[in-house]
Structure formats: C-alpha cells, structure tokens
C-alpha cells in the first residue's frame, strides 16, 4: 500500500482518533496541501493516522 504524505489533511468528523491526529489539525488550520477523508470510524482509527 502506498504511503500517504504527511501534508495531506483529513476531515472525518466520526473518527475515534480525530482529536489526536495531525491530519485533522492541518485540515482545520488550512495548512494541508490537500484534504481527504480516510477510513476512521467511531470505533477505530484509519491506517493513515499521524500522532500530533
């Protein structure tokens, strides 16, 4: 599986780890070069999670 660059942000309001993830931070402060929504759910985080 391809690695996702660290400057890709995420907007996923239901992800269990959204408040711990650097991707959510850069999406909110608009420093991400691109914004996607990864597969985190209410019970698990996605495989693209980056600790903030």
PyMOL commands that set and color helices and strands:
alter all, ss='L'
color gray80, all
select helices_A, chain A and resi 22-28
alter helices_A, ss='H'
color red, helices_A
select strands_A, chain A and resi 8-10+34-36
alter strands_A, ss='S'
color yellow, strands_A
deselect
rebuild
show_as cartoon
